[in-house]
Amino acid sequence: MNLRLAGLSSIAALLVLSLGNHAVADSPTLGQTCFAKVSAAGGEGTITTVATRRCHAGAPTPGKSPGGPVFRTIDCGPATVDLPAAIPGQDCSLITALCRLAPGQSPPPNTTTTITLEQLPNGTWTVIGYDCAAPARTGSTPLAMAAHDQAQRLVPRPGIGVGPPGGVTLVNIQTLFWLSTPATQSLGTVHLLGQTVDLQISITDVTWTFGDGHTDHTTDPGTPYNSTNPCHTAQCPGYYGHTYTTTGPVTVTATITWTGRYRVAGGTWQPIPGTVTGPPATLPLTVRQARGILVPDPP
């Protein structure tokens, strides 16, 4: 496949460096995601690319995989016939060129174009994939997508609190758990696409795995144990926890899913599309059994 992209010689070097095996859609149909091995050369106001393509369903998944690379996806809007003006700080000029429509052609309904980036170890981002017919999110805009990506990068990593403390608990009594975070918190003010944006996130789900084959879900971080409100029973009203019935080492895991909102320059709050999920918090415990025995009265 030969592509000749007019007026884009300024990005020739970026194409040469960034384009390797990329998810690229077939422009005439905009219905198929493919992987292309691309080389590019620029000169005299043009870029000529030569590509071999392998097509399949699917595209890189944005977000962070445990222990793996960090991805982000930018929504570049529906495919168009004319190349729109470049947006500073975005790589949409690449995808709008590759997904450019023929005169008289319309994009599939309810679709958008996206570009997927991967963060390198030095903190910079490199282009790894494209989708010319990604499902459009209701109400999503490039700024909303940028707010989602920024919230994903800034999502907190709270720890797990436990009672009793010390890493040891007992069978047949409730071990108390909570997360060291408020249910709603600010992620501060950031600058996105030339705008001043406030970010805020709230817990929508916590998935608990207790290490003994049992799991649970909550919608808040739980209540830290407070000695002014003590618990003297096997189950503790007003607190969240889990009762172990067997002894041995376990690892407790809590994974938080957040929803978010953003506002521009102190304006009206708007929802961030989708959700963000932070890395799982873990806590090792040893579960023991206590037995009462009779002893002589001390002298």
C-alpha positions in Angstrom: 0.0 0.0 0.0 1.4 3.5 -0.9 0.0 6.6 0.8 0.9 10.1 -0.4 0.1 12.7 2.3 0.2 16.2 1.1 1.3 19.2 3.2 2.7 17.1 6.1 6.5 17.2 5.5 7.0 18.6 9.0 5.9 15.3 10.5 8.0 13.1 8.3 10.6 12.5 10.9 8.0 11.7 13.5 6.4 9.2 11.2 9.7 7.5 10.5 10.5 7.3 14.3 7.1 6.4 15.6 5.4 4.2 13.0 6.3 0.6 13.4 3.5 -1.9 13.7 0.4 0.2 14.2 -3.3 -0.4 14.2 -4.5 1.4 11.1 -8.0 1.3 9.5 -8.6 0.9 5.8 -9.6 4.4 4.7 -12.0 3.4 1.9 -14.2 1.4 4.3 -13.3 2.6 7.8 -14.5 -0.7 9.0 -11.4 -2.8 9.7 -8.5 -2.4 12.1 -5.2 -3.5 10.8 -1.6 -3.6 11.8 0.8 -2.0 9.4 4.5 -2.0 9.1 5.2 1.5 7.8 8.2 3.3 6.4 8.1 7.0 5.5 10.1 9.6 3.5 9.4 13.3 3.2 10.3 16.0 0.8 8.9 18.8 -1.2 5.9 19.2 1.0 4.9 15.6 0.8 5.3 12.3 2.7 5.3 9.0 1.0 4.7 5.9 3.1 5.0 2.3 2.2 3.2 -0.3 4.3 2.4 -3.9 4.6 -0.8 -4.6 6.5 -2.2 -7.4 8.7 -5.9 -7.0 9.7 -7.7 -8.3 12.7 -10.3 -7.1 15.2 -9.1 -5.3 18.3 -6.9 -2.4 19.3 -4.5 -1.6 22.2 -6.4 -1.1 25.4 -5.8 2.3 27.2 -4.9 2.4 30.8 -2.3 0.6 32.9 -1.8 -3.1 33.0 -0.4 -4.4 36.3 3.4 -4.3 36.2 3.3 -3.3 32.5 3.4 -0.2 30.3 1.1 2.8 30.5 -1.2 3.7 27.6 -3.3 6.7 26.8 -5.9 7.2 24.0 -6.7 10.6 22.4 -10.1 11.1 20.7 -9.4 13.0 17.5 -13.0 13.3 16.4 -14.8 11.7 13.4 -12.9 11.1 10.1 -13.2 14.0 7.7 -12.4 14.7 4.0 -10.4 17.9 4.8 -7.5 17.9 7.1 -8.3 20.0 10.2 -5.9 22.5 11.7 -3.4 20.8 14.0 -4.1 21.0 17.7 -1.0 22.0 19.7 0.3 19.2 21.9 -1.7 16.4 20.1 -0.7 13.9 17.5 -4.1 14.0 15.7 -2.5 15.3 12.5 -1.2 11.7 12.0 -4.5 10.0 12.4 -6.5 12.5 10.5 -4.2 12.0 7.5 -4.3 8.2 7.7 -8.1 8.2 8.2 -8.9 10.9 5.6 -12.1 10.2 3.7 -12.5 10.4 0.0 -14.6 13.3 -1.4 -18.3 12.5 -0.9 -17.6 9.7 1.7 -19.1 9.8 5.2 -17.7 8.1 8.3 -19.7 5.3 9.9 -22.3 6.6 12.3 -21.4 6.9 16.0 -17.7 6.5 15.4 -14.6 8.6 16.0 -10.9 8.3 15.3 -8.4 7.6 18.1 -4.7 7.5 18.5 -3.0 5.3 21.2 0.2 6.3 22.9 2.6 4.4 25.1 4.7 6.0 27.8 8.4 5.2 27.6 10.6 4.7 30.6 12.0 8.3 30.2 8.4 9.6 30.6 7.9 10.6 27.0 5.0 9.2 24.9 5.3 7.4 21.6 2.5 6.6 19.1 1.7 2.8 19.0 -1.7 2.6 17.3 -4.6 4.1 15.5 -8.3 3.4 15.1 -10.2 5.1 12.3 -13.7 3.8 13.4 -13.6 3.6 17.2 -17.0 3.7 18.9 -17.7 7.3 19.9 -18.4 7.9 23.6 -21.5 9.9 24.3 -20.6 13.4 25.1 -16.8 12.8 24.8 -14.6 15.5 23.5 -10.9 15.8 23.0 -10.7 17.7 26.3 -12.9 15.2 28.1 -10.7 12.4 26.9 -7.6 14.3 28.0 -9.1 14.7 31.4 -9.7 11.0 31.6 -6.1 10.2 30.7 -4.8 12.8 33.2 -7.0 11.3 36.0 -5.7 7.9 35.2 -2.2 9.1 35.6 -2.9 10.9 38.9 -5.1 8.3 40.5 -4.0 7.8 44.1 -2.6 4.6 45.6 -4.2 4.3 49.1 -3.1 1.6 51.5 -5.2 -0.9 53.4 -5.8 -0.3 57.1 -6.5 -3.3 59.3 -7.6 -4.1 62.8 -6.2 -5.7 64.8 -2.9 -4.2 63.7 0.5 -5.9 63.5 -0.1 -8.3 60.6 -1.8 -11.0 62.7 -5.5 -11.8 63.1 -7.6 -14.6 64.5 -10.2 -17.0 63.1 -13.9 -16.6 63.8 -13.7 -12.9 64.6 -14.2 -10.0 62.2 -11.0 -8.6 60.9 -11.6 -4.9 60.1 -10.5 -3.3 56.8 -10.5 0.2 55.4 -8.7 2.3 52.8 -6.6 5.3 53.6 -8.4 7.7 51.3 -11.6 9.8 51.3 -14.4 8.7 49.1 -14.1 11.9 47.0 -10.9 13.8 46.5 -9.4 16.5 44.3 -6.6 15.6 41.8 -5.7 19.3 41.6 -5.5 21.7 38.7 -3.8 20.8 35.5 -3.3 22.4 32.1 -4.8 20.4 29.2 -5.0 21.5 25.6 -4.3 25.1 26.6 -7.1 25.1 29.3 -6.9 25.3 33.1 -8.8 22.2 34.3 -9.8 21.1 37.8 -10.1 17.3 38.3 -12.0 15.4 41.0 -12.7 11.7 41.5 -15.0 9.6 43.7 -15.0 5.9 44.6 -17.7 4.0 42.8 -16.5 0.4 43.6 -14.0 -1.4 45.7 -13.3 -5.0 44.9 -11.9 -6.9 47.9 -10.1 -10.2 47.7 -9.4 -11.7 51.1 -6.9 -14.4 50.2 -9.1 -17.3 51.4 -11.2 -17.7 48.2 -13.7 -15.0 49.2 -14.3 -11.7 47.5 -16.6 -8.7 48.2 -17.6 -5.3 46.8 -18.1 -2.0 48.6 -18.8 1.5 47.4 -16.9 3.5 50.0 -13.4 3.3 51.7 -14.7 2.0 55.0 -14.3 3.4 58.5 -10.9 3.3 60.3 -11.1 1.6 63.7 -11.3 4.2 66.5 -10.7 3.2 70.1 -13.4 5.8 71.1 -15.9 3.5 69.4 -14.5 0.1 70.4 -15.7 -3.3 69.4 -16.0 -6.0 72.0 -17.9 -8.6 70.0 -17.0 -11.1 67.3 -18.7 -8.9 64.7 -18.3 -5.1 64.8 -21.4 -3.0 63.8 -20.4 0.2 62.0 -17.2 -1.2 60.6 -16.4 -3.2 57.5 -14.4 -6.5 57.6 -14.2 -10.2 56.9 -14.3 -13.3 59.1 -11.6 -15.9 58.5 -12.4 -19.5 59.3 -9.1 -21.2 58.5 -5.5 -20.4 59.6 -2.5 -19.6 57.5 -1.0 -16.7 55.5 -3.2 -14.7 53.3 -2.9 -11.6 51.1 -5.7 -9.0 51.1 -6.2 -7.1 47.9 -8.4 -4.0 47.3 -8.9 -2.6 43.8 -10.6 0.8 43.5 -12.7 2.0 40.6 -13.3 5.7 40.4 -15.6 8.0 38.4 -14.5 11.6 37.8 -15.5 15.0 36.8 -13.7 18.1 35.5 -14.3 21.8 35.0 -12.6 24.4 32.9 -11.5 27.7 34.4 -13.8 27.3 37.4 -16.9 26.7 35.3 -19.5 24.0 35.5 -18.5 20.5 36.5 -18.7 17.9 33.7 -18.4 14.1 33.9 -15.2 12.5 32.8 -16.1 9.7 30.4 -15.6 6.1 31.6 -13.9 5.2 34.8 -10.3 5.0 36.1 -8.8 2.2 38.2 -5.7 2.5 40.3 -3.2 -0.2 41.0 -4.4 -2.8 43.5 -3.5 -2.3 47.2 -2.2 -5.4 49.0 -1.8 -6.4 52.6 -0.2 -9.6 53.9 -1.8 -11.2 57.0 -1.3 -14.3 59.1 -4.5 -15.9 60.4 -4.1 -17.8 63.7 -6.3 -19.6 66.1 -6.4 -18.7 69.8 -7.4 -21.2 72.5 -8.1 -20.6 76.2 -6.4 -22.8 78.8 -6.7 -23.0 82.6 -3.6 -22.0 84.6 -3.0 -22.0 88.4 -3.6 -18.7 90.2 -0.3 -16.8 90.3 1.3 -16.6 93.7 
